[in-house]
Amino acid sequence: MHSRFLFDPLYEEIVTNTSEFILYMVRHVFFELVLPLSIFVGVILTLFMDWSWIPISSIDRGRGHSLEQVKKDLLE
């Protein structure tokens, strides 16, 4: 009799049936594709969107670096 299973040496995980395989694929797609892509998109949106339309008080402006200054420092 021939037993069929999937072994992933990176995560040391053995998949022996269809339900485990579906769960395995969903987990790997989420952690290796969706999560890093959402973090990347969030960082890109933070850096490249124009946030100057949000009103802030002069006290808040004097308290620290503005987002425009931080973006300018990062891109130089």
mmCIF file of the N, C-alpha and C atoms, coordinates in Angstrom:
data_MODEL
# 
_entry.id   MODEL 
# 
loop_
_atom_site.group_PDB 
_atom_site.id 
_atom_site.type_symbol 
_atom_site.label_atom_id 
_atom_site.label_alt_id 
_atom_site.label_comp_id 
_atom_site.label_asym_id 
_atom_site.label_entity_id 
_atom_site.label_seq_id 
_atom_site.pdbx_PDB_ins_code 
_atom_site.Cartn_x 
_atom_site.Cartn_y 
_atom_site.Cartn_z 
_atom_site.occupancy 
_atom_site.B_iso_or_equiv 
_atom_site.pdbx_formal_charge 
_atom_site.auth_seq_id 
_atom_site.auth_comp_id 
_atom_site.auth_asym_id 
_atom_site.auth_atom_id 
_atom_site.pdbx_PDB_model_num 
ATOM 1   N N  . MET A 1 1  ? 0.839  -1.171 0.000  1.00 0.00 ? 1  MET A N  1 
ATOM 2   C CA . MET A 1 1  ? 0.000  0.000  0.000  1.00 0.00 ? 1  MET A CA 1 
ATOM 3   C C  . MET A 1 1  ? 0.887  1.238  0.000  1.00 0.00 ? 1  MET A C  1 
ATOM 4   N N  . HIS A 1 2  ? 0.499  2.217  -0.792 1.00 0.00 ? 2  HIS A N  1 
ATOM 5   C CA . HIS A 1 2  ? 1.283  3.433  -0.976 1.00 0.00 ? 2  HIS A CA 1 
ATOM 6   C C  . HIS A 1 2  ? 0.631  4.584  -0.192 1.00 0.00 ? 2  HIS A C  1 
ATOM 7   N N  . SER A 1 3  ? 1.321  5.144  0.792  1.00 0.00 ? 3  SER A N  1 
ATOM 8   C CA . SER A 1 3  ? 0.745  6.269  1.538  1.00 0.00 ? 3  SER A CA 1 
ATOM 9   C C  . SER A 1 3  ? 1.219  7.578  0.909  1.00 0.00 ? 3  SER A C  1 
ATOM 10  N N  . ARG A 1 4  ? 0.296  8.506  0.785  1.00 0.00 ? 4  ARG A N  1 
ATOM 11  C CA . ARG A 1 4  ? 0.607  9.794  0.177  1.00 0.00 ? 4  ARG A CA 1 
ATOM 12  C C  . ARG A 1 4  ? 0.493  10.885 1.240  1.00 0.00 ? 4  ARG A C  1 
ATOM 13  N N  . PHE A 1 5  ? 1.529  11.683 1.320  1.00 0.00 ? 5  PHE A N  1 
ATOM 14  C CA . PHE A 1 5  ? 1.489  12.815 2.227  1.00 0.00 ? 5  PHE A CA 1 
ATOM 15  C C  . PHE A 1 5  ? 2.442  13.873 1.716  1.00 0.00 ? 5  PHE A C  1 
ATOM 16  N N  . LEU A 1 6  ? 2.272  15.077 2.219  1.00 0.00 ? 6  LEU A N  1 
ATOM 17  C CA . LEU A 1 6  ? 3.106  16.208 1.853  1.00 0.00 ? 6  LEU A CA 1 
ATOM 18  C C  . LEU A 1 6  ? 3.897  16.615 3.083  1.00 0.00 ? 6  LEU A C  1 
ATOM 19  N N  . PHE A 1 7  ? 5.193  16.774 2.931  1.00 0.00 ? 7  PHE A N  1 
ATOM 20  C CA . PHE A 1 7  ? 6.034  17.211 4.043  1.00 0.00 ? 7  PHE A CA 1 
ATOM 21  C C  . PHE A 1 7  ? 6.714  18.512 3.653  1.00 0.00 ? 7  PHE A C  1 
ATOM 22  N N  . ASP A 1 8  ? 6.559  19.533 4.470  1.00 0.00 ? 8  ASP A N  1 
ATOM 23  C CA . ASP A 1 8  ? 7.197  20.822 4.240  1.00 0.00 ? 8  ASP A CA 1 
ATOM 24  C C  . ASP A 1 8  ? 8.364  20.947 5.214  1.00 0.00 ? 8  ASP A C  1 
ATOM 25  N N  . PRO A 1 9  ? 9.611  20.845 4.738  1.00 0.00 ? 9  PRO A N  1 
ATOM 26  C CA . PRO A 1 9  ? 10.750 20.892 5.654  1.00 0.00 ? 9  PRO A CA 1 
ATOM 27  C C  . PRO A 1 9  ? 10.979 22.270 6.274  1.00 0.00 ? 9  PRO A C  1 
ATOM 28  N N  . LEU A 1 10 ? 10.509 23.330 5.610  1.00 0.00 ? 10 LEU A N  1 
ATOM 29  C CA . LEU A 1 10 ? 10.695 24.671 6.157  1.00 0.00 ? 10 LEU A CA 1 
ATOM 30  C C  . LEU A 1 10 ? 9.922  24.855 7.457  1.00 0.00 ? 10 LEU A C  1 
ATOM 31  N N  . TYR A 1 11 ? 8.684  24.390 7.460  1.00 0.00 ? 11 TYR A N  1 
ATOM 32  C CA . TYR A 1 11 ? 7.842  24.535 8.647  1.00 0.00 ? 11 TYR A CA 1 
ATOM 33  C C  . TYR A 1 11 ? 7.715  23.229 9.428  1.00 0.00 ? 11 TYR A C  1 
ATOM 34  N N  . GLU A 1 12 ? 8.377  22.170 8.975  1.00 0.00 ? 12 GLU A N  1 
ATOM 35  C CA . GLU A 1 12 ? 8.313  20.849 9.594  1.00 0.00 ? 12 GLU A CA 1 
ATOM 36  C C  . GLU A 1 12 ? 6.869  20.432 9.836  1.00 0.00 ? 12 GLU A C  1 
ATOM 37  N N  . GLU A 1 13 ? 6.112  20.422 8.753  1.00 0.00 ? 13 GLU A N  1 
ATOM 38  C CA . GLU A 1 13 ? 4.693  20.131 8.818  1.00 0.00 ? 13 GLU A CA 1 
ATOM 39  C C  . GLU A 1 13 ? 4.368  18.988 7.859  1.00 0.00 ? 13 GLU A C  1 
ATOM 40  N N  . ILE A 1 14 ? 3.569  18.045 8.336  1.00 0.00 ? 14 ILE A N  1 
ATOM 41  C CA . ILE A 1 14 ? 3.134  16.920 7.512  1.00 0.00 ? 14 ILE A CA 1 
ATOM 42  C C  . ILE A 1 14 ? 1.653  17.081 7.231  1.00 0.00 ? 14 ILE A C  1 
ATOM 43  N N  . VAL A 1 15 ? 1.297  17.005 5.947  1.00 0.00 ? 15 VAL A N  1 
ATOM 44  C CA . VAL A 1 15 ? -0.093 17.097 5.526  1.00 0.00 ? 15 VAL A CA 1 
ATOM 45  C C  . VAL A 1 15 ? -0.493 15.739 4.977  1.00 0.00 ? 15 VAL A C  1 
ATOM 46  N N  . THR A 1 16 ? -1.535 15.137 5.565  1.00 0.00 ? 16 THR A N  1 
ATOM 47  C CA . THR A 1 16 ? -1.913 13.776 5.174  1.00 0.00 ? 16 THR A CA 1 
ATOM 48  C C  . THR A 1 16 ? -3.272 13.674 4.509  1.00 0.00 ? 16 THR A C  1 
ATOM 49  N N  . ASN A 1 17 ? -4.135 14.686 4.613  1.00 0.00 ? 17 ASN A N  1 
ATOM 50  C CA . ASN A 1 17 ? -5.448 14.591 3.968  1.00 0.00 ? 17 ASN A CA 1 
ATOM 51  C C  . ASN A 1 17 ? -5.835 15.941 3.352  1.00 0.00 ? 17 ASN A C  1 
ATOM 52  N N  . THR A 1 18 ? -6.966 15.957 2.681  1.00 0.00 ? 18 THR A N  1 
ATOM 53  C CA . THR A 1 18 ? -7.385 17.130 1.923  1.00 0.00 ? 18 THR A CA 1 
ATOM 54  C C  . THR A 1 18 ? -7.682 18.326 2.821  1.00 0.00 ? 18 THR A C  1 
ATOM 55  N N  . SER A 1 19 ? -8.329 18.122 3.937  1.00 0.00 ? 19 SER A N  1 
ATOM 56  C CA . SER A 1 19 ? -8.657 19.250 4.818  1.00 0.00 ? 19 SER A CA 1 
ATOM 57  C C  . SER A 1 19 ? -7.395 19.880 5.402  1.00 0.00 ? 19 SER A C  1 
ATOM 58  N N  . GLU A 1 20 ? -6.426 19.069 5.747  1.00 0.00 ? 20 GLU A N  1 
ATOM 59  C CA . GLU A 1 20 ? -5.153 19.615 6.231  1.00 0.00 ? 20 GLU A CA 1 
ATOM 60  C C  . GLU A 1 20 ? -4.430 20.358 5.114  1.00 0.00 ? 20 GLU A C  1 
ATOM 61  N N  . PHE A 1 21 ? -4.541 19.851 3.881  1.00 0.00 ? 21 PHE A N  1 
ATOM 62  C CA . PHE A 1 21 ? -3.894 20.508 2.746  1.00 0.00 ? 21 PHE A CA 1 
ATOM 63  C C  . PHE A 1 21 ? -4.506 21.878 2.477  1.00 0.00 ? 21 PHE A C  1 
ATOM 64  N N  . ILE A 1 22 ? -5.824 21.981 2.549  1.00 0.00 ? 22 ILE A N  1 
ATOM 65  C CA . ILE A 1 22 ? -6.488 23.273 2.334  1.00 0.00 ? 22 ILE A CA 1 
ATOM 66  C C  . ILE A 1 22 ? -6.084 24.248 3.423  1.00 0.00 ? 22 ILE A C  1 
ATOM 67  N N  . LEU A 1 23 ? -6.084 23.816 4.668  1.00 0.00 ? 23 LEU A N  1 
ATOM 68  C CA . LEU A 1 23 ? -5.657 24.680 5.771  1.00 0.00 ? 23 LEU A CA 1 
ATOM 69  C C  . LEU A 1 23 ? -4.199 25.095 5.608  1.00 0.00 ? 23 LEU A C  1 
ATOM 70  N N  . TYR A 1 24 ? -3.359 24.168 5.200  1.00 0.00 ? 24 TYR A N  1 
ATOM 71  C CA . TYR A 1 24 ? -1.941 24.436 4.954  1.00 0.00 ? 24 TYR A CA 1 
ATOM 72  C C  . TYR A 1 24 ? -1.777 25.516 3.874  1.00 0.00 ? 24 TYR A C  1 
ATOM 73  N N  . MET A 1 25 ? -2.514 25.395 2.773  1.00 0.00 ? 25 MET A N  1 
ATOM 74  C CA . MET A 1 25 ? -2.407 26.364 1.677  1.00 0.00 ? 25 MET A CA 1 
ATOM 75  C C  . MET A 1 25 ? -2.921 27.739 2.094  1.00 0.00 ? 25 MET A C  1 
ATOM 76  N N  . VAL A 1 26 ? -4.041 27.780 2.802  1.00 0.00 ? 26 VAL A N  1 
ATOM 77  C CA . VAL A 1 26 ? -4.595 29.066 3.247  1.00 0.00 ? 26 VAL A CA 1 
ATOM 78  C C  . VAL A 1 26 ? -3.616 29.770 4.179  1.00 0.00 ? 26 VAL A C  1 
ATOM 79  N N  . ARG A 1 27 ? -3.042 29.028 5.118  1.00 0.00 ? 27 ARG A N  1 
ATOM 80  C CA . ARG A 1 27 ? -2.067 29.613 6.036  1.00 0.00 ? 27 ARG A CA 1 
ATOM 81  C C  . ARG A 1 27 ? -0.852 30.160 5.305  1.00 0.00 ? 27 ARG A C  1 
ATOM 82  N N  . HIS A 1 28 ? -0.327 29.386 4.357  1.00 0.00 ? 28 HIS A N  1 
ATOM 83  C CA . HIS A 1 28 ? 0.868  29.818 3.651  1.00 0.00 ? 28 HIS A CA 1 
ATOM 84  C C  . HIS A 1 28 ? 0.592  30.992 2.727  1.00 0.00 ? 28 HIS A C  1 
ATOM 85  N N  . VAL A 1 29 ? -0.542 31.008 2.062  1.00 0.00 ? 29 VAL A N  1 
ATOM 86  C CA . VAL A 1 29 ? -0.884 32.147 1.210  1.00 0.00 ? 29 VAL A CA 1 
ATOM 87  C C  . VAL A 1 29 ? -1.043 33.392 2.061  1.00 0.00 ? 29 VAL A C  1 
ATOM 88  N N  . PHE A 1 30 ? -1.697 33.275 3.224  1.00 0.00 ? 30 PHE A N  1 
ATOM 89  C CA . PHE A 1 30 ? -1.892 34.443 4.078  1.00 0.00 ? 30 PHE A CA 1 
ATOM 90  C C  . PHE A 1 30 ? -0.564 34.965 4.614  1.00 0.00 ? 30 PHE A C  1 
ATOM 91  N N  . PHE A 1 31 ? 0.240  34.109 5.223  1.00 0.00 ? 31 PHE A N  1 
ATOM 92  C CA . PHE A 1 31 ? 1.462  34.569 5.875  1.00 0.00 ? 31 PHE A CA 1 
ATOM 93  C C  . PHE A 1 31 ? 2.565  34.953 4.894  1.00 0.00 ? 31 PHE A C  1 
ATOM 94  N N  . GLU A 1 32 ? 2.578  34.359 3.716  1.00 0.00 ? 32 GLU A N  1 
ATOM 95  C CA . GLU A 1 32 ? 3.666  34.629 2.788  1.00 0.00 ? 32 GLU A CA 1 
ATOM 96  C C  . GLU A 1 32 ? 3.285  35.585 1.668  1.00 0.00 ? 32 GLU A C  1 
ATOM 97  N N  . LEU A 1 33 ? 1.992  35.890 1.504  1.00 0.00 ? 33 LEU A N  1 
ATOM 98  C CA . LEU A 1 33 ? 1.584  36.768 0.423  1.00 0.00 ? 33 LEU A CA 1 
ATOM 99  C C  . LEU A 1 33 ? 0.735  37.924 0.924  1.00 0.00 ? 33 LEU A C  1 
ATOM 100 N N  . VAL A 1 34 ? -0.371 37.638 1.578  1.00 0.00 ? 34 VAL A N  1 
ATOM 101 C CA . VAL A 1 34 ? -1.321 38.669 1.971  1.00 0.00 ? 34 VAL A CA 1 
ATOM 102 C C  . VAL A 1 34 ? -0.748 39.578 3.053  1.00 0.00 ? 34 VAL A C  1 
ATOM 103 N N  . LEU A 1 35 ? -0.200 39.021 4.092  1.00 0.00 ? 35 LEU A N  1 
ATOM 104 C CA . LEU A 1 35 ? 0.324  39.830 5.192  1.00 0.00 ? 35 LEU A CA 1 
ATOM 105 C C  . LEU A 1 35 ? 1.472  40.739 4.760  1.00 0.00 ? 35 LEU A C  1 
ATOM 106 N N  . PRO A 1 36 ? 2.519  40.242 4.084  1.00 0.00 ? 36 PRO A N  1 
ATOM 107 C CA . PRO A 1 36 ? 3.587  41.150 3.645  1.00 0.00 ? 36 PRO A CA 1 
ATOM 108 C C  . PRO A 1 36 ? 3.107  42.185 2.629  1.00 0.00 ? 36 PRO A C  1 
ATOM 109 N N  . LEU A 1 37 ? 2.182  41.791 1.748  1.00 0.00 ? 37 LEU A N  1 
ATOM 110 C CA . LEU A 1 37 ? 1.676  42.731 0.758  1.00 0.00 ? 37 LEU A CA 1 
ATOM 111 C C  . LEU A 1 37 ? 0.871  43.842 1.416  1.00 0.00 ? 37 LEU A C  1 
ATOM 112 N N  . SER A 1 38 ? 0.072  43.529 2.427  1.00 0.00 ? 38 SER A N  1 
ATOM 113 C CA . SER A 1 38 ? -0.709 44.559 3.113  1.00 0.00 ? 38 SER A CA 1 
ATOM 114 C C  . SER A 1 38 ? 0.198  45.502 3.897  1.00 0.00 ? 38 SER A C  1 
ATOM 115 N N  . ILE A 1 39 ? 1.255  44.989 4.498  1.00 0.00 ? 39 ILE A N  1 
ATOM 116 C CA . ILE A 1 39 ? 2.212  45.856 5.196  1.00 0.00 ? 39 ILE A CA 1 
ATOM 117 C C  . ILE A 1 39 ? 2.907  46.779 4.193  1.00 0.00 ? 39 ILE A C  1 
ATOM 118 N N  . PHE A 1 40 ? 3.315  46.236 3.050  1.00 0.00 ? 40 PHE A N  1 
ATOM 119 C CA . PHE A 1 40 ? 3.964  47.034 2.015  1.00 0.00 ? 40 PHE A CA 1 
ATOM 120 C C  . PHE A 1 40 ? 3.042  48.139 1.510  1.00 0.00 ? 40 PHE A C  1 
ATOM 121 N N  . VAL A 1 41 ? 1.787  47.814 1.221  1.00 0.00 ? 41 VAL A N  1 
ATOM 122 C CA . VAL A 1 41 ? 0.835  48.810 0.729  1.00 0.00 ? 41 VAL A CA 1 
ATOM 123 C C  . VAL A 1 41 ? 0.603  49.885 1.789  1.00 0.00 ? 41 VAL A C  1 
ATOM 124 N N  . GLY A 1 42 ? 0.501  49.500 3.050  1.00 0.00 ? 42 GLY A N  1 
ATOM 125 C CA . GLY A 1 42 ? 0.320  50.481 4.123  1.00 0.00 ? 42 GLY A CA 1 
ATOM 126 C C  . GLY A 1 42 ? 1.481  51.453 4.219  1.00 0.00 ? 42 GLY A C  1 
ATOM 127 N N  . VAL A 1 43 ? 2.702  50.952 4.116  1.00 0.00 ? 43 VAL A N  1 
ATOM 128 C CA . VAL A 1 43 ? 3.883  51.820 4.179  1.00 0.00 ? 43 VAL A CA 1 
ATOM 129 C C  . VAL A 1 43 ? 3.924  52.746 2.970  1.00 0.00 ? 43 VAL A C  1 
ATOM 130 N N  . ILE A 1 44 ? 3.652  52.220 1.777  1.00 0.00 ? 44 ILE A N  1 
ATOM 131 C CA . ILE A 1 44 ? 3.662  53.037 0.569  1.00 0.00 ? 44 ILE A CA 1 
ATOM 132 C C  . ILE A 1 44 ? 2.598  54.123 0.641  1.00 0.00 ? 44 ILE A C  1 
ATOM 133 N N  . LEU A 1 45 ? 1.402  53.783 1.097  1.00 0.00 ? 45 LEU A N  1 
ATOM 134 C CA . LEU A 1 45 ? 0.347  54.795 1.226  1.00 0.00 ? 45 LEU A CA 1 
ATOM 135 C C  . LEU A 1 45 ? 0.736  55.874 2.225  1.00 0.00 ? 45 LEU A C  1 
ATOM 136 N N  . THR A 1 46 ? 1.371  55.485 3.323  1.00 0.00 ? 46 THR A N  1 
ATOM 137 C CA . THR A 1 46 ? 1.790  56.466 4.314  1.00 0.00 ? 46 THR A CA 1 
ATOM 138 C C  . THR A 1 46 ? 2.833  57.420 3.743  1.00 0.00 ? 46 THR A C  1 
ATOM 139 N N  . LEU A 1 47 ? 3.762  56.899 2.959  1.00 0.00 ? 47 LEU A N  1 
ATOM 140 C CA . LEU A 1 47 ? 4.836  57.742 2.440  1.00 0.00 ? 47 LEU A CA 1 
ATOM 141 C C  . LEU A 1 47 ? 4.413  58.614 1.267  1.00 0.00 ? 47 LEU A C  1 
ATOM 142 N N  . PHE A 1 48 ? 3.545  58.114 0.404  1.00 0.00 ? 48 PHE A N  1 
ATOM 143 C CA . PHE A 1 48 ? 3.278  58.826 -0.839 1.00 0.00 ? 48 PHE A CA 1 
ATOM 144 C C  . PHE A 1 48 ? 1.943  59.550 -0.908 1.00 0.00 ? 48 PHE A C  1 
ATOM 145 N N  . MET A 1 49 ? 1.086  59.409 0.092  1.00 0.00 ? 49 MET A N  1 
ATOM 146 C CA . MET A 1 49 ? -0.160 60.178 0.083  1.00 0.00 ? 49 MET A CA 1 
ATOM 147 C C  . MET A 1 49 ? 0.088  61.580 0.617  1.00 0.00 ? 49 MET A C  1 
ATOM 148 N N  . ASP A 1 50 ? -0.722 62.511 0.163  1.00 0.00 ? 50 ASP A N  1 
ATOM 149 C CA . ASP A 1 50 ? -0.633 63.882 0.638  1.00 0.00 ? 50 ASP A CA 1 
ATOM 150 C C  . ASP A 1 50 ? -1.518 64.017 1.883  1.00 0.00 ? 50 ASP A C  1 
ATOM 151 N N  . TRP A 1 51 ? -0.891 64.089 3.037  1.00 0.00 ? 51 TRP A N  1 
ATOM 152 C CA . TRP A 1 51 ? -1.619 64.144 4.298  1.00 0.00 ? 51 TRP A CA 1 
ATOM 153 C C  . TRP A 1 51 ? -1.809 65.581 4.787  1.00 0.00 ? 51 TRP A C  1 
ATOM 154 N N  . SER A 1 52 ? -1.442 66.553 3.982  1.00 0.00 ? 52 SER A N  1 
ATOM 155 C CA . SER A 1 52 ? -1.512 67.943 4.431  1.00 0.00 ? 52 SER A CA 1 
ATOM 156 C C  . SER A 1 52 ? -2.944 68.458 4.540  1.00 0.00 ? 52 SER A C  1 
ATOM 157 N N  . TRP A 1 53 ? -3.922 67.765 4.010  1.00 0.00 ? 53 TRP A N  1 
ATOM 158 C CA . TRP A 1 53 ? -5.310 68.190 4.110  1.00 0.00 ? 53 TRP A CA 1 
ATOM 159 C C  . TRP A 1 53 ? -5.882 67.998 5.504  1.00 0.00 ? 53 TRP A C  1 
ATOM 160 N N  . ILE A 1 54 ? -5.195 67.243 6.361  1.00 0.00 ? 54 ILE A N  1 
ATOM 161 C CA . ILE A 1 54 ? -5.669 67.034 7.737  1.00 0.00 ? 54 ILE A CA 1 
ATOM 162 C C  . ILE A 1 54 ? -5.252 68.247 8.569  1.00 0.00 ? 54 ILE A C  1 
ATOM 163 N N  . PRO A 1 55 ? -6.222 68.951 9.131  1.00 0.00 ? 55 PRO A N  1 
ATOM 164 C CA . PRO A 1 55 ? -5.873 70.156 9.906  1.00 0.00 ? 55 PRO A CA 1 
ATOM 165 C C  . PRO A 1 55 ? -5.233 69.791 11.251 1.00 0.00 ? 55 PRO A C  1 
ATOM 166 N N  . ILE A 1 56 ? -4.124 70.445 11.562 1.00 0.00 ? 56 ILE A N  1 
ATOM 167 C CA . ILE A 1 56 ? -3.513 70.283 12.879 1.00 0.00 ? 56 ILE A CA 1 
ATOM 168 C C  . ILE A 1 56 ? -3.247 71.664 13.450 1.00 0.00 ? 56 ILE A C  1 
ATOM 169 N N  . SER A 1 57 ? -3.202 71.748 14.747 1.00 0.00 ? 57 SER A N  1 
ATOM 170 C CA . SER A 1 57 ? -3.015 73.039 15.396 1.00 0.00 ? 57 SER A CA 1 
ATOM 171 C C  . SER A 1 57 ? -1.545 73.442 15.361 1.00 0.00 ? 57 SER A C  1 
ATOM 172 N N  . SER A 1 58 ? -1.291 74.715 15.635 1.00 0.00 ? 58 SER A N  1 
ATOM 173 C CA . SER A 1 58 ? 0.089  75.197 15.661 1.00 0.00 ? 58 SER A CA 1 
ATOM 174 C C  . SER A 1 58 ? 0.863  74.577 16.821 1.00 0.00 ? 58 SER A C  1 
ATOM 175 N N  . ILE A 1 59 ? 0.179  74.225 17.891 1.00 0.00 ? 59 ILE A N  1 
ATOM 176 C CA . ILE A 1 59 ? 0.831  73.559 19.023 1.00 0.00 ? 59 ILE A CA 1 
ATOM 177 C C  . ILE A 1 59 ? 1.325  72.182 18.596 1.00 0.00 ? 59 ILE A C  1 
ATOM 178 N N  . ASP A 1 60 ? 0.475  71.435 17.858 1.00 0.00 ? 60 ASP A N  1 
ATOM 179 C CA . ASP A 1 60 ? 0.877  70.117 17.372 1.00 0.00 ? 60 ASP A CA 1 
ATOM 180 C C  . ASP A 1 60 ? 2.023  70.224 16.374 1.00 0.00 ? 60 ASP A C  1 
ATOM 181 N N  . ARG A 1 61 ? 2.007  71.258 15.553 1.00 0.00 ? 61 ARG A N  1 
ATOM 182 C CA . ARG A 1 61 ? 3.093  71.445 14.584 1.00 0.00 ? 61 ARG A CA 1 
ATOM 183 C C  . ARG A 1 61 ? 4.419  71.701 15.281 1.00 0.00 ? 61 ARG A C  1 
ATOM 184 N N  . GLY A 1 62 ? 4.401  72.459 16.342 1.00 0.00 ? 62 GLY A N  1 
ATOM 185 C CA . GLY A 1 62 ? 5.632  72.783 17.058 1.00 0.00 ? 62 GLY A CA 1 
ATOM 186 C C  . GLY A 1 62 ? 6.144  71.652 17.920 1.00 0.00 ? 62 GLY A C  1 
ATOM 187 N N  . ARG A 1 63 ? 5.322  70.642 18.160 1.00 0.00 ? 63 ARG A N  1 
ATOM 188 C CA . ARG A 1 63 ? 5.689  69.554 19.053 1.00 0.00 ? 63 ARG A CA 1 
ATOM 189 C C  . ARG A 1 63 ? 6.707  68.586 18.451 1.00 0.00 ? 63 ARG A C  1 
ATOM 190 N N  . GLY A 1 64 ? 6.703  68.417 17.146 1.00 0.00 ? 64 GLY A N  1 
ATOM 191 C CA . GLY A 1 64 ? 7.622  67.440 16.564 1.00 0.00 ? 64 GLY A CA 1 
ATOM 192 C C  . GLY A 1 64 ? 7.741  67.608 15.067 1.00 0.00 ? 64 GLY A C  1 
ATOM 193 N N  . HIS A 1 65 ? 8.406  66.637 14.443 1.00 0.00 ? 65 HIS A N  1 
ATOM 194 C CA . HIS A 1 65 ? 8.589  66.661 13.000 1.00 0.00 ? 65 HIS A CA 1 
ATOM 195 C C  . HIS A 1 65 ? 7.256  66.414 12.302 1.00 0.00 ? 65 HIS A C  1 
ATOM 196 N N  . SER A 1 66 ? 7.034  67.135 11.224 1.00 0.00 ? 66 SER A N  1 
ATOM 197 C CA . SER A 1 66 ? 5.835  66.885 10.438 1.00 0.00 ? 66 SER A CA 1 
ATOM 198 C C  . SER A 1 66 ? 6.058  65.669 9.551  1.00 0.00 ? 66 SER A C  1 
ATOM 199 N N  . LEU A 1 67 ? 4.976  65.118 9.049  1.00 0.00 ? 67 LEU A N  1 
ATOM 200 C CA . LEU A 1 67 ? 5.084  63.971 8.154  1.00 0.00 ? 67 LEU A CA 1 
ATOM 201 C C  . LEU A 1 67 ? 5.823  64.361 6.879  1.00 0.00 ? 67 LEU A C  1 
ATOM 202 N N  . GLU A 1 68 ? 5.619  65.591 6.435  1.00 0.00 ? 68 GLU A N  1 
ATOM 203 C CA . GLU A 1 68 ? 6.332  66.070 5.242  1.00 0.00 ? 68 GLU A CA 1 
ATOM 204 C C  . GLU A 1 68 ? 7.843  66.080 5.483  1.00 0.00 ? 68 GLU A C  1 
ATOM 205 N N  . GLN A 1 69 ? 8.273  66.501 6.664  1.00 0.00 ? 69 GLN A N  1 
ATOM 206 C CA . GLN A 1 69 ? 9.694  66.530 6.982  1.00 0.00 ? 69 GLN A CA 1 
ATOM 207 C C  . GLN A 1 69 ? 10.262 65.110 7.074  1.00 0.00 ? 69 GLN A C  1 
ATOM 208 N N  . VAL A 1 70 ? 9.510  64.204 7.672  1.00 0.00 ? 70 VAL A N  1 
ATOM 209 C CA . VAL A 1 70 ? 9.962  62.818 7.779  1.00 0.00 ? 70 VAL A CA 1 
ATOM 210 C C  . VAL A 1 70 ? 10.097 62.192 6.402  1.00 0.00 ? 70 VAL A C  1 
ATOM 211 N N  . LYS A 1 71 ? 9.090  62.421 5.526  1.00 0.00 ? 71 LYS A N  1 
ATOM 212 C CA . LYS A 1 71 ? 9.162  61.884 4.162  1.00 0.00 ? 71 LYS A CA 1 
ATOM 213 C C  . LYS A 1 71 ? 10.346 62.478 3.409  1.00 0.00 ? 71 LYS A C  1 
ATOM 214 N N  . LYS A 1 72 ? 10.585 63.760 3.592  1.00 0.00 ? 72 LYS A N  1 
ATOM 215 C CA . LYS A 1 72 ? 11.719 64.412 2.915  1.00 0.00 ? 72 LYS A CA 1 
ATOM 216 C C  . LYS A 1 72 ? 13.037 63.811 3.393  1.00 0.00 ? 72 LYS A C  1 
ATOM 217 N N  . ASP A 1 73 ? 13.148 63.573 4.698  1.00 0.00 ? 73 ASP A N  1 
ATOM 218 C CA . ASP A 1 73 ? 14.379 62.978 5.233  1.00 0.00 ? 73 ASP A CA 1 
ATOM 219 C C  . ASP A 1 73 ? 14.589 61.538 4.753  1.00 0.00 ? 73 ASP A C  1 
ATOM 220 N N  . LEU A 1 74 ? 13.504 60.777 4.625  1.00 0.00 ? 74 LEU A N  1 
ATOM 221 C CA . LEU A 1 74 ? 13.613 59.395 4.177  1.00 0.00 ? 74 LEU A CA 1 
ATOM 222 C C  . LEU A 1 74 ? 13.979 59.279 2.699  1.00 0.00 ? 74 LEU A C  1 
ATOM 223 N N  . LEU A 1 75 ? 13.465 60.184 1.908  1.00 0.00 ? 75 LEU A N  1 
ATOM 224 C CA . LEU A 1 75 ? 13.683 60.103 0.467  1.00 0.00 ? 75 LEU A CA 1 
ATOM 225 C C  . LEU A 1 75 ? 14.997 60.735 0.031  1.00 0.00 ? 75 LEU A C  1 
ATOM 226 N N  . GLU A 1 76 ? 15.675 61.415 0.903  1.00 0.00 ? 76 GLU A N  1 
ATOM 227 C CA . GLU A 1 76 ? 16.963 62.021 0.536  1.00 0.00 ? 76 GLU A CA 1 
ATOM 228 C C  . GLU A 1 76 ? 18.108 61.073 0.776  1.00 0.00 ? 76 GLU A C  1 
# 
